[in-house]
Amino acid sequence: MKVLHICSYFSTSPIFKQLFDRQIDHDIDIDVYVPIAHEYPSDRIAASGNYTTMARTHHQNDRLFFHYKHHKIFHHLKKQFNFSEYDLIHAHSLFSNGWLAYRLHKMYGIPYMVAVRSADIETFFKKAKWLWPIGMNILRHAEKVIFISQNSYNETFQKYIPPRMQKTLKAKTEVIANGIDNFWHEHRVDQPHREPHRPLRLIATGKLIKAKRLETLAQNVEQLNQTIPAKLEIVGPNWEDSIEENLKSYPHTTYLGAKNKEELVDLYRQADIFTLLSYPETFGLVYVEAMSQGLPVVYTQNEGFDSFFPDYTVGIGIPRNDTAAFISGIQHILTDYSHISETAIVKSQLFQWDDIVKKYLAIYDTIVN
């Protein structure tokens, strides 16, 4: 079987390599096409692997003009591969990557499947209503539709899928979460955290970008200190200097910069609670990585990770701009701290890439055969 992946998000996130490498291990012949802007910094590119074609196809400002940008990408894409060789196209977003898969399907007859990500909902469904017919057409012709979280599934069907398409589309839709690197399973702690430190040690991991809402988190921690002594450590690469500069104004927050996995394990084991209020968020693998180290997690209500467990199972979902709820959530975690820590360790084992890849391979077989 030969599969073409169209995955612009591979430029920013190494998580896709977990899927691609395992498909190679299962003797799936893959190519991965990753279109990026000419201006995208080379030192931030996450994509790797000899199956990957990186393509600087457009300028950053082209994203303001959907058709102009994607016709540029398609013009490049159709020159790169012999499409008669492919059995399936796997597009890793609905609008951007899915539009390219749909065009290839119409031109060459290749079946395709498509994922719906938080960016599809936040950027296209919510802000570009004139593109809805394109999204519906892509969904209509896809053989399979994948959502990464139940929240994304619920929001899309409740708000954006017309009644006439609901039954047919739901029949070919699945929710399949991402997994975490085996490193975290192999280094999973055996025992839960028993007692939190005083002051409380909070930790957050993520790129310094607006979507991670790290300044909001730091503000919440300042307010938390009026009730519970606490300090916050933030780990991740600096992608926006202004955020790093602004974080210096919060006395209970320390920015530690980027760390490797081994260093991060040590930091997690010294911490008490992982907290990150990202918006939007398709999945949030950092929550599961922290859970593997026994940390209860605080996440954004109604975003990707919020759909996997009921509140107070492994942590708590917090409304985006509700400091009082943040403080209350921390307080509730502390009342049942050891039990939540233990549950987090156990539940982290559900996110195994080996199991997830088998689900995708079964879908591939169904489509192709």
BALOBA-1460 file (C-alpha; in Angstrom, 3 decimals):
// residues 369
<rec num="1" residu="m" x="0.000" y="0.000" z="0.000"/>
<rec num="2" residu="k" x="1.284" y="3.464" z="-0.886"/>
<rec num="3" residu="v" x="-0.028" y="6.491" z="1.019"/>
<rec num="4" residu="l" x="0.536" y="10.190" z="0.476"/>
<rec num="5" residu="h" x="0.270" y="12.285" z="3.631"/>
<rec num="6" residu="i" x="-0.413" y="15.994" z="3.193"/>
<rec num="7" residu="c" x="0.562" y="17.543" z="6.500"/>
<rec num="8" residu="s" x="1.436" y="21.213" z="6.744"/>
<rec num="9" residu="y" x="1.368" y="20.889" z="10.557"/>
<rec num="10" residu="f" x="4.437" y="18.642" z="10.444"/>
<rec num="11" residu="s" x="6.401" y="21.867" z="10.006"/>
<rec num="12" residu="t" x="5.642" y="22.913" z="13.599"/>
<rec num="13" residu="s" x="5.011" y="19.703" z="15.538"/>
<rec num="14" residu="p" x="7.155" y="16.540" z="15.737"/>
<rec num="15" residu="i" x="4.136" y="14.522" z="16.930"/>
<rec num="16" residu="f" x="3.364" y="13.395" z="13.382"/>
<rec num="17" residu="k" x="6.698" y="11.604" z="13.151"/>
<rec num="18" residu="q" x="5.358" y="9.140" z="15.730"/>
<rec num="19" residu="l" x="2.644" y="8.143" z="13.256"/>
<rec num="20" residu="f" x="4.771" y="8.215" z="10.112"/>
<rec num="21" residu="d" x="7.687" y="6.177" z="11.486"/>
<rec num="22" residu="r" x="5.368" y="3.469" z="12.760"/>
<rec num="23" residu="q" x="3.668" y="3.223" z="9.398"/>
<rec num="24" residu="i" x="7.087" y="2.612" z="7.866"/>
<rec num="25" residu="d" x="7.642" y="-0.105" z="10.485"/>
<rec num="26" residu="h" x="4.365" y="-1.706" z="9.318"/>
<rec num="27" residu="d" x="5.644" y="-1.756" z="5.706"/>
<rec num="28" residu="i" x="3.384" y="1.052" z="4.533"/>
<rec num="29" residu="d" x="5.062" y="2.948" z="1.698"/>
<rec num="30" residu="i" x="4.530" y="6.623" z="2.524"/>
<rec num="31" residu="d" x="5.425" y="10.051" z="1.251"/>
<rec num="32" residu="v" x="4.765" y="13.149" z="3.336"/>
<rec num="33" residu="y" x="4.219" y="16.520" z="1.680"/>
<rec num="34" residu="v" x="4.760" y="19.543" z="3.947"/>
<rec num="35" residu="p" x="4.035" y="22.952" z="2.374"/>
<rec num="36" residu="i" x="5.344" y="25.965" z="4.312"/>
<rec num="37" residu="a" x="5.777" y="29.688" z="3.802"/>
<rec num="38" residu="h" x="8.999" y="31.103" z="2.400"/>
<rec num="39" residu="e" x="9.356" y="33.165" z="5.575"/>
<rec num="40" residu="y" x="9.046" y="30.249" z="7.990"/>
<rec num="41" residu="p" x="12.274" y="30.055" z="10.084"/>
<rec num="42" residu="s" x="14.380" y="27.006" z="9.243"/>
<rec num="43" residu="d" x="15.392" y="26.488" z="12.868"/>
<rec num="44" residu="r" x="11.746" y="25.905" z="13.841"/>
<rec num="45" residu="i" x="11.005" y="23.172" z="11.305"/>
<rec num="46" residu="a" x="9.953" y="19.968" z="13.058"/>
<rec num="47" residu="a" x="9.591" y="17.824" z="9.926"/>
<rec num="48" residu="s" x="12.147" y="15.102" z="9.310"/>
<rec num="49" residu="g" x="12.488" y="11.686" z="7.680"/>
<rec num="50" residu="n" x="13.558" y="10.666" z="4.190"/>
<rec num="51" residu="y" x="9.894" y="10.187" z="3.298"/>
<rec num="52" residu="t" x="9.288" y="13.944" z="3.720"/>
<rec num="53" residu="t" x="9.143" y="16.604" z="1.007"/>
<rec num="54" residu="m" x="9.454" y="20.091" z="2.485"/>
<rec num="55" residu="a" x="8.153" y="22.725" z="0.078"/>
<rec num="56" residu="r" x="8.368" y="26.499" z="0.417"/>
<rec num="57" residu="t" x="5.405" y="27.220" z="-1.802"/>
<rec num="58" residu="h" x="3.879" y="30.532" z="-0.715"/>
<rec num="59" residu="h" x="4.370" y="33.695" z="1.306"/>
<rec num="60" residu="q" x="3.031" y="34.258" z="4.791"/>
<rec num="61" residu="n" x="0.638" y="36.966" z="3.643"/>
<rec num="62" residu="d" x="-0.883" y="34.605" z="1.062"/>
<rec num="63" residu="r" x="-2.824" y="32.961" z="3.887"/>
<rec num="64" residu="l" x="-5.200" y="35.923" z="3.757"/>
<rec num="65" residu="f" x="-6.356" y="34.692" z="0.346"/>
<rec num="66" residu="f" x="-7.359" y="31.047" z="0.612"/>
<rec num="67" residu="h" x="-7.656" y="30.218" z="-3.089"/>
<rec num="68" residu="y" x="-4.546" y="32.130" z="-4.114"/>
<rec num="69" residu="k" x="-2.404" y="30.409" z="-1.471"/>
<rec num="70" residu="h" x="-3.701" y="26.918" z="-2.121"/>
<rec num="71" residu="h" x="-3.523" y="27.131" z="-5.888"/>
<rec num="72" residu="k" x="0.146" y="27.998" z="-5.441"/>
<rec num="73" residu="i" x="0.643" y="24.931" z="-3.251"/>
<rec num="74" residu="f" x="-1.337" y="22.680" z="-5.591"/>
<rec num="75" residu="h" x="0.644" y="23.872" z="-8.604"/>
<rec num="76" residu="h" x="3.809" y="22.719" z="-6.821"/>
<rec num="77" residu="l" x="2.332" y="19.546" z="-5.354"/>
<rec num="78" residu="k" x="1.106" y="18.023" z="-8.606"/>
<rec num="79" residu="k" x="4.650" y="18.189" z="-10.019"/>
<rec num="80" residu="q" x="6.256" y="16.308" z="-7.131"/>
<rec num="81" residu="f" x="4.877" y="12.774" z="-7.323"/>
<rec num="82" residu="n" x="3.669" y="10.082" z="-9.699"/>
<rec num="83" residu="f" x="0.085" y="9.957" z="-8.476"/>
<rec num="84" residu="s" x="-0.723" y="6.749" z="-10.335"/>
<rec num="85" residu="e" x="1.297" y="4.951" z="-7.638"/>
<rec num="86" residu="y" x="-0.847" y="6.001" z="-4.669"/>
<rec num="87" residu="d" x="-3.664" y="4.012" z="-3.121"/>
<rec num="88" residu="l" x="-4.735" y="6.647" z="-0.594"/>
<rec num="89" residu="i" x="-4.233" y="10.264" z="0.467"/>
<rec num="90" residu="h" x="-4.317" y="11.151" z="4.162"/>
<rec num="91" residu="a" x="-4.902" y="14.887" z="4.675"/>
<rec num="92" residu="h" x="-4.154" y="16.097" z="8.183"/>
<rec num="93" residu="s" x="-6.470" y="19.117" z="8.191"/>
<rec num="94" residu="l" x="-9.864" y="19.758" z="6.649"/>
<rec num="95" residu="f" x="-9.534" y="23.020" z="4.764"/>
<rec num="96" residu="s" x="-5.882" y="23.515" z="3.852"/>
<rec num="97" residu="n" x="-4.617" y="19.948" z="3.500"/>
<rec num="98" residu="g" x="-8.064" y="18.563" z="2.672"/>
<rec num="99" residu="w" x="-8.563" y="20.959" z="-0.253"/>
<rec num="100" residu="l" x="-5.355" y="19.638" z="-1.818"/>
<rec num="101" residu="a" x="-6.463" y="16.018" z="-1.273"/>
<rec num="102" residu="y" x="-9.864" y="16.783" z="-2.796"/>
<rec num="103" residu="r" x="-8.249" y="18.319" z="-5.891"/>
<rec num="104" residu="l" x="-6.003" y="15.288" z="-6.321"/>
<rec num="105" residu="h" x="-9.014" y="13.019" z="-5.885"/>
<rec num="106" residu="k" x="-10.894" y="14.833" z="-8.637"/>
<rec num="107" residu="m" x="-7.896" y="14.796" z="-10.955"/>
<rec num="108" residu="y" x="-6.570" y="11.270" z="-10.353"/>
<rec num="109" residu="g" x="-9.405" y="9.382" z="-8.643"/>
<rec num="110" residu="i" x="-7.367" y="8.638" z="-5.515"/>
<rec num="111" residu="p" x="-9.520" y="8.139" z="-2.380"/>
<rec num="112" residu="y" x="-8.696" y="10.337" z="0.590"/>
<rec num="113" residu="m" x="-9.366" y="10.689" z="4.301"/>
<rec num="114" residu="v" x="-9.225" y="13.902" z="6.246"/>
<rec num="115" residu="a" x="-8.689" y="15.092" z="9.810"/>
<rec num="116" residu="v" x="-10.570" y="18.003" z="11.389"/>
<rec num="117" residu="r" x="-8.325" y="20.042" z="13.685"/>
<rec num="118" residu="s" x="-8.966" y="22.884" z="16.110"/>
<rec num="119" residu="a" x="-7.491" y="25.294" z="13.546"/>
<rec num="120" residu="d" x="-10.198" y="24.245" z="11.081"/>
<rec num="121" residu="i" x="-12.835" y="25.196" z="13.621"/>
<rec num="122" residu="e" x="-11.245" y="28.400" z="14.936"/>
<rec num="123" residu="t" x="-9.848" y="29.782" z="11.672"/>
<rec num="124" residu="f" x="-12.267" y="28.584" z="9.024"/>
<rec num="125" residu="f" x="-15.615" y="27.531" z="10.488"/>
<rec num="126" residu="k" x="-15.777" y="30.410" z="12.979"/>
<rec num="127" residu="k" x="-14.175" y="33.207" z="10.952"/>
<rec num="128" residu="a" x="-14.593" y="32.352" z="7.253"/>
<rec num="129" residu="k" x="-18.217" y="31.425" z="6.635"/>
<rec num="130" residu="w" x="-17.765" y="31.963" z="2.891"/>
<rec num="131" residu="l" x="-15.461" y="28.904" z="2.878"/>
<rec num="132" residu="w" x="-18.017" y="26.574" z="4.487"/>
<rec num="133" residu="p" x="-19.197" y="25.159" z="1.123"/>
<rec num="134" residu="i" x="-15.602" y="24.144" z="0.385"/>
<rec num="135" residu="g" x="-15.336" y="22.372" z="3.735"/>
<rec num="136" residu="m" x="-18.645" y="20.572" z="3.204"/>
<rec num="137" residu="n" x="-17.537" y="19.445" z="-0.244"/>
<rec num="138" residu="i" x="-14.275" y="18.087" z="1.115"/>
<rec num="139" residu="l" x="-16.139" y="16.201" z="3.853"/>
<rec num="140" residu="r" x="-18.729" y="14.871" z="1.417"/>
<rec num="141" residu="h" x="-16.145" y="13.275" z="-0.879"/>
<rec num="142" residu="a" x="-13.817" y="11.969" z="1.855"/>
<rec num="143" residu="e" x="-13.858" y="8.232" z="2.510"/>
<rec num="144" residu="k" x="-13.170" y="8.793" z="6.213"/>
<rec num="145" residu="v" x="-13.185" y="11.749" z="8.607"/>
<rec num="146" residu="i" x="-11.087" y="11.804" z="11.782"/>
<rec num="147" residu="f" x="-11.438" y="14.060" z="14.809"/>
<rec num="148" residu="i" x="-8.636" y="14.170" z="17.376"/>
<rec num="149" residu="s" x="-10.982" y="14.918" z="20.283"/>
<rec num="150" residu="q" x="-14.648" y="14.463" z="21.143"/>
<rec num="151" residu="n" x="-14.963" y="18.196" z="21.812"/>
<rec num="152" residu="s" x="-13.993" y="19.044" z="18.247"/>
<rec num="153" residu="y" x="-16.423" y="16.421" z="16.969"/>
<rec num="154" residu="n" x="-19.273" y="17.778" z="19.092"/>
<rec num="155" residu="e" x="-18.685" y="21.412" z="18.194"/>
<rec num="156" residu="t" x="-18.395" y="20.725" z="14.485"/>
<rec num="157" residu="f" x="-21.570" y="18.637" z="14.244"/>
<rec num="158" residu="q" x="-23.579" y="20.895" z="16.550"/>
<rec num="159" residu="k" x="-22.662" y="24.192" z="14.910"/>
<rec num="160" residu="y" x="-21.459" y="23.679" z="11.359"/>
<rec num="161" residu="i" x="-22.689" y="20.474" z="9.706"/>
<rec num="162" residu="p" x="-26.098" y="20.966" z="8.039"/>
<rec num="163" residu="p" x="-28.881" y="18.517" z="9.007"/>
<rec num="164" residu="r" x="-28.957" y="16.904" z="5.559"/>
<rec num="165" residu="m" x="-25.312" y="15.792" z="5.955"/>
<rec num="166" residu="q" x="-25.356" y="14.689" z="9.597"/>
<rec num="167" residu="k" x="-26.291" y="11.021" z="9.232"/>
<rec num="168" residu="t" x="-24.039" y="10.264" z="6.264"/>
<rec num="169" residu="l" x="-21.072" y="12.106" z="7.707"/>
<rec num="170" residu="k" x="-21.340" y="10.597" z="11.185"/>
<rec num="171" residu="a" x="-21.335" y="7.130" z="9.622"/>
<rec num="172" residu="k" x="-17.841" y="7.664" z="8.248"/>
<rec num="173" residu="t" x="-16.397" y="9.611" z="11.186"/>
<rec num="174" residu="e" x="-14.211" y="8.435" z="14.075"/>
<rec num="175" residu="v" x="-12.546" y="10.115" z="17.040"/>
<rec num="176" residu="i" x="-8.943" y="8.962" z="17.375"/>
<rec num="177" residu="a" x="-6.709" y="10.674" z="19.928"/>
<rec num="178" residu="n" x="-2.992" y="11.164" z="19.521"/>
<rec num="179" residu="g" x="-0.448" y="9.264" z="21.556"/>
<rec num="180" residu="i" x="2.698" y="10.270" z="23.402"/>
<rec num="181" residu="d" x="6.261" y="9.271" z="22.676"/>
<rec num="182" residu="n" x="7.239" y="5.891" z="24.141"/>
<rec num="183" residu="f" x="9.908" y="7.742" z="26.126"/>
<rec num="184" residu="w" x="7.193" y="8.899" z="28.518"/>
<rec num="185" residu="h" x="5.731" y="5.431" z="28.929"/>
<rec num="186" residu="e" x="9.194" y="3.980" z="29.520"/>
<rec num="187" residu="h" x="9.935" y="6.658" z="32.142"/>
<rec num="188" residu="r" x="6.525" y="6.576" z="33.764"/>
<rec num="189" residu="v" x="6.687" y="6.921" z="37.561"/>
<rec num="190" residu="d" x="5.613" y="3.958" z="39.659"/>
<rec num="191" residu="q" x="4.213" y="5.808" z="42.645"/>
<rec num="192" residu="p" x="1.894" y="8.818" z="42.833"/>
<rec num="193" residu="h" x="2.918" y="12.103" z="44.401"/>
<rec num="194" residu="r" x="1.832" y="11.976" z="48.033"/>
<rec num="195" residu="e" x="2.010" y="15.543" z="49.300"/>
<rec num="196" residu="p" x="2.394" y="18.802" z="47.356"/>
<rec num="197" residu="h" x="5.183" y="21.222" z="48.202"/>
<rec num="198" residu="r" x="4.767" y="24.524" z="49.992"/>
<rec num="199" residu="p" x="4.850" y="26.827" z="48.171"/>
<rec num="200" residu="l" x="2.984" y="24.849" z="45.545"/>
<rec num="201" residu="r" x="5.059" y="24.047" z="42.455"/>
<rec num="202" residu="l" x="3.220" y="24.525" z="39.166"/>
<rec num="203" residu="i" x="4.727" y="23.833" z="35.762"/>
<rec num="204" residu="a" x="3.694" y="24.566" z="32.171"/>
<rec num="205" residu="t" x="5.263" y="23.393" z="28.921"/>
<rec num="206" residu="g" x="4.763" y="24.982" z="25.539"/>
<rec num="207" residu="k" x="6.184" y="27.263" z="22.878"/>
<rec num="208" residu="l" x="6.093" y="30.941" z="23.784"/>
<rec num="209" residu="i" x="3.247" y="31.827" z="21.415"/>
<rec num="210" residu="k" x="-0.042" y="33.601" z="22.029"/>
<rec num="211" residu="a" x="-2.136" y="30.427" z="21.697"/>
<rec num="212" residu="k" x="-0.494" y="28.977" z="24.809"/>
<rec num="213" residu="r" x="-1.817" y="31.945" z="26.840"/>
<rec num="214" residu="l" x="1.133" y="31.838" z="29.205"/>
<rec num="215" residu="e" x="0.722" y="35.439" z="30.352"/>
<rec num="216" residu="t" x="-2.856" y="34.692" z="31.373"/>
<rec num="217" residu="l" x="-1.578" y="31.678" z="33.295"/>
<rec num="218" residu="a" x="1.039" y="33.821" z="35.042"/>
<rec num="219" residu="q" x="-1.669" y="36.339" z="35.991"/>
<rec num="220" residu="n" x="-3.754" y="33.526" z="37.468"/>
<rec num="221" residu="v" x="-0.809" y="32.348" z="39.540"/>
<rec num="222" residu="e" x="-0.351" y="35.856" z="40.919"/>
<rec num="223" residu="q" x="-3.977" y="35.789" z="42.059"/>
<rec num="224" residu="l" x="-3.578" y="32.256" z="43.409"/>
<rec num="225" residu="n" x="-0.826" y="33.523" z="45.708"/>
<rec num="226" residu="q" x="-3.357" y="35.580" z="47.621"/>
<rec num="227" residu="t" x="-4.825" y="32.257" z="48.792"/>
<rec num="228" residu="i" x="-2.164" y="29.576" z="48.290"/>
<rec num="229" residu="p" x="1.596" y="30.240" z="48.104"/>
<rec num="230" residu="a" x="2.652" y="28.999" z="44.659"/>
<rec num="231" residu="k" x="5.277" y="29.425" z="41.977"/>
<rec num="232" residu="l" x="5.099" y="28.661" z="38.264"/>
<rec num="233" residu="e" x="7.878" y="27.396" z="35.997"/>
<rec num="234" residu="i" x="7.429" y="27.651" z="32.224"/>
<rec num="235" residu="v" x="9.405" y="25.417" z="29.860"/>
<rec num="236" residu="g" x="9.567" y="25.767" z="26.089"/>
<rec num="237" residu="p" x="11.267" y="27.496" z="23.166"/>
<rec num="238" residu="n" x="10.947" y="31.262" z="22.813"/>
<rec num="239" residu="w" x="9.043" y="31.989" z="19.602"/>
<rec num="240" residu="e" x="7.904" y="35.476" z="20.636"/>
<rec num="241" residu="d" x="10.342" y="37.737" z="22.488"/>
<rec num="242" residu="s" x="7.548" y="39.975" z="23.755"/>
<rec num="243" residu="i" x="6.011" y="37.114" z="25.728"/>
<rec num="244" residu="e" x="9.305" y="36.270" z="27.417"/>
<rec num="245" residu="e" x="9.770" y="39.935" z="28.290"/>
<rec num="246" residu="n" x="6.241" y="40.256" z="29.690"/>
<rec num="247" residu="l" x="6.636" y="37.127" z="31.828"/>
<rec num="248" residu="k" x="9.451" y="38.870" z="33.722"/>
<rec num="249" residu="s" x="6.881" y="41.173" z="35.308"/>
<rec num="250" residu="y" x="5.266" y="38.302" z="37.241"/>
<rec num="251" residu="p" x="7.289" y="37.657" z="40.420"/>
<rec num="252" residu="h" x="5.954" y="34.131" z="40.972"/>
<rec num="253" residu="t" x="6.724" y="32.942" z="37.413"/>
<rec num="254" residu="t" x="10.086" y="31.752" z="36.068"/>
<rec num="255" residu="y" x="10.785" y="31.061" z="32.404"/>
<rec num="256" residu="l" x="13.337" y="28.256" z="32.042"/>
<rec num="257" residu="g" x="13.680" y="28.118" z="28.262"/>
<rec num="258" residu="a" x="13.649" y="24.961" z="26.164"/>
<rec num="259" residu="k" x="14.560" y="21.644" z="27.795"/>
<rec num="260" residu="n" x="15.133" y="18.155" z="26.436"/>
<rec num="261" residu="k" x="12.980" y="15.214" z="27.522"/>
<rec num="262" residu="e" x="15.394" y="14.016" z="30.184"/>
<rec num="263" residu="e" x="15.542" y="17.460" z="31.760"/>
<rec num="264" residu="l" x="11.772" y="17.786" z="31.550"/>
<rec num="265" residu="v" x="11.257" y="14.492" z="33.376"/>
<rec num="266" residu="d" x="13.307" y="15.835" z="36.279"/>
<rec num="267" residu="l" x="11.341" y="19.086" z="36.336"/>
<rec num="268" residu="y" x="8.009" y="17.253" z="36.289"/>
<rec num="269" residu="r" x="9.038" y="15.027" z="39.169"/>
<rec num="270" residu="q" x="9.927" y="18.088" z="41.233"/>
<rec num="271" residu="a" x="6.590" y="19.776" z="40.431"/>
<rec num="272" residu="d" x="3.124" y="19.281" z="41.926"/>
<rec num="273" residu="i" x="0.619" y="20.218" z="39.189"/>
<rec num="274" residu="f" x="0.859" y="20.750" z="35.443"/>
<rec num="275" residu="t" x="-1.213" y="23.665" z="34.169"/>
<rec num="276" residu="l" x="-1.670" y="25.070" z="30.666"/>
<rec num="277" residu="l" x="-4.664" y="27.034" z="29.391"/>
<rec num="278" residu="s" x="-4.087" y="26.791" z="25.617"/>
<rec num="279" residu="y" x="-6.673" y="28.047" z="23.164"/>
<rec num="280" residu="p" x="-7.281" y="26.673" z="20.623"/>
<rec num="281" residu="e" x="-5.950" y="23.170" z="21.296"/>
<rec num="282" residu="t" x="-6.516" y="20.132" z="19.060"/>
<rec num="283" residu="f" x="-5.223" y="17.574" z="21.540"/>
<rec num="284" residu="g" x="-2.505" y="18.626" z="23.996"/>
<rec num="285" residu="l" x="0.029" y="15.826" z="24.327"/>
<rec num="286" residu="v" x="1.922" y="17.737" z="27.032"/>
<rec num="287" residu="y" x="-0.912" y="17.025" z="29.474"/>
<rec num="288" residu="v" x="-0.500" y="13.265" z="29.018"/>
<rec num="289" residu="e" x="3.290" y="13.499" z="29.240"/>
<rec num="290" residu="a" x="2.923" y="15.276" z="32.584"/>
<rec num="291" residu="m" x="0.362" y="12.714" z="33.750"/>
<rec num="292" residu="s" x="2.908" y="9.953" z="33.150"/>
<rec num="293" residu="q" x="5.052" y="11.647" z="35.795"/>
<rec num="294" residu="g" x="2.223" y="11.677" z="38.329"/>
<rec num="295" residu="l" x="1.106" y="15.283" z="37.863"/>
<rec num="296" residu="p" x="-2.557" y="16.268" z="38.076"/>
<rec num="297" residu="v" x="-3.315" y="18.571" z="35.131"/>
<rec num="298" residu="v" x="-5.212" y="21.840" z="34.690"/>
<rec num="299" residu="y" x="-6.381" y="22.366" z="31.108"/>
<rec num="300" residu="t" x="-8.761" y="24.543" z="29.082"/>
<rec num="301" residu="q" x="-12.441" y="23.731" z="29.314"/>
<rec num="302" residu="n" x="-14.076" y="22.685" z="26.020"/>
<rec num="303" residu="e" x="-10.759" y="22.338" z="24.212"/>
<rec num="304" residu="g" x="-9.164" y="19.128" z="22.921"/>
<rec num="305" residu="f" x="-7.931" y="17.468" z="26.095"/>
<rec num="306" residu="d" x="-11.072" y="18.348" z="28.053"/>
<rec num="307" residu="s" x="-13.043" y="15.634" z="26.253"/>
<rec num="308" residu="f" x="-11.081" y="12.637" z="27.486"/>
<rec num="309" residu="f" x="-11.827" y="12.481" z="31.214"/>
<rec num="310" residu="p" x="-14.496" y="13.800" z="33.578"/>
<rec num="311" residu="d" x="-13.425" y="16.690" z="35.792"/>
<rec num="312" residu="y" x="-11.378" y="15.731" z="38.846"/>
<rec num="313" residu="t" x="-10.368" y="12.377" z="37.327"/>
<rec num="314" residu="v" x="-6.855" y="13.424" z="36.271"/>
<rec num="315" residu="g" x="-7.337" y="17.156" z="36.825"/>
<rec num="316" residu="i" x="-9.778" y="19.923" z="35.946"/>
<rec num="317" residu="g" x="-10.865" y="21.908" z="32.892"/>
<rec num="318" residu="i" x="-10.928" y="25.676" z="33.437"/>
<rec num="319" residu="p" x="-12.846" y="28.288" z="31.405"/>
<rec num="320" residu="r" x="-10.406" y="30.392" z="29.418"/>
<rec num="321" residu="n" x="-10.771" y="33.668" z="31.301"/>
<rec num="322" residu="d" x="-11.951" y="32.649" z="34.746"/>
<rec num="323" residu="t" x="-9.333" y="33.239" z="37.413"/>
<rec num="324" residu="a" x="-11.721" y="32.272" z="40.204"/>
<rec num="325" residu="a" x="-12.320" y="28.897" z="38.523"/>
<rec num="326" residu="f" x="-8.554" y="28.416" z="38.183"/>
<rec num="327" residu="i" x="-8.031" y="28.992" z="41.894"/>
<rec num="328" residu="s" x="-10.998" y="26.803" z="42.807"/>
<rec num="329" residu="g" x="-9.718" y="24.033" z="40.533"/>
<rec num="330" residu="i" x="-6.288" y="24.076" z="42.166"/>
<rec num="331" residu="q" x="-7.891" y="23.964" z="45.602"/>
<rec num="332" residu="h" x="-10.057" y="21.000" z="44.621"/>
<rec num="333" residu="i" x="-7.066" y="19.070" z="43.260"/>
<rec num="334" residu="l" x="-5.256" y="19.609" z="46.551"/>
<rec num="335" residu="t" x="-8.149" y="18.064" z="48.513"/>
<rec num="336" residu="d" x="-7.679" y="14.742" z="46.672"/>
<rec num="337" residu="y" x="-4.128" y="15.196" z="45.499"/>
<rec num="338" residu="s" x="-2.594" y="11.731" z="45.854"/>
<rec num="339" residu="h" x="-5.591" y="9.950" z="44.329"/>
<rec num="340" residu="i" x="-5.682" y="12.253" z="41.293"/>
<rec num="341" residu="s" x="-1.926" y="11.807" z="40.881"/>
<rec num="342" residu="e" x="-2.329" y="8.020" z="40.921"/>
<rec num="343" residu="t" x="-5.197" y="8.140" z="38.406"/>
<rec num="344" residu="a" x="-3.157" y="10.372" z="36.103"/>
<rec num="345" residu="i" x="-0.367" y="7.795" z="35.970"/>
<rec num="346" residu="v" x="-2.793" y="4.983" z="35.141"/>
<rec num="347" residu="k" x="-4.733" y="6.950" z="32.512"/>
<rec num="348" residu="s" x="-1.567" y="8.104" z="30.724"/>
<rec num="349" residu="q" x="-1.135" y="4.525" z="29.531"/>
<rec num="350" residu="l" x="-4.205" y="4.852" z="27.281"/>
<rec num="351" residu="f" x="-2.304" y="7.057" z="24.828"/>
<rec num="352" residu="q" x="-0.092" y="4.494" z="23.082"/>
<rec num="353" residu="w" x="0.992" y="5.253" z="19.525"/>
<rec num="354" residu="d" x="1.334" y="1.556" z="18.682"/>
<rec num="355" residu="d" x="-2.376" y="1.053" z="19.345"/>
<rec num="356" residu="i" x="-3.333" y="4.235" z="17.503"/>
<rec num="357" residu="v" x="-1.360" y="3.311" z="14.403"/>
<rec num="358" residu="k" x="-3.212" y="-0.025" z="14.237"/>
<rec num="359" residu="k" x="-6.492" y="1.902" z="14.109"/>
<rec num="360" residu="y" x="-5.247" y="3.973" z="11.201"/>
<rec num="361" residu="l" x="-3.961" y="0.931" z="9.340"/>
<rec num="362" residu="a" x="-7.347" y="-0.759" z="9.721"/>
<rec num="363" residu="i" x="-8.980" y="2.341" z="8.232"/>
<rec num="364" residu="y" x="-6.511" y="2.346" z="5.348"/>
<rec num="365" residu="d" x="-7.262" y="-1.305" z="4.617"/>
<rec num="366" residu="t" x="-11.002" y="-0.655" z="4.640"/>
<rec num="367" residu="i" x="-10.710" y="2.250" z="2.216"/>
<rec num="368" residu="v" x="-8.283" y="0.628" z="-0.173"/>
<rec num="369" residu="n" x="-9.722" y="-2.885" z="-0.176"/>
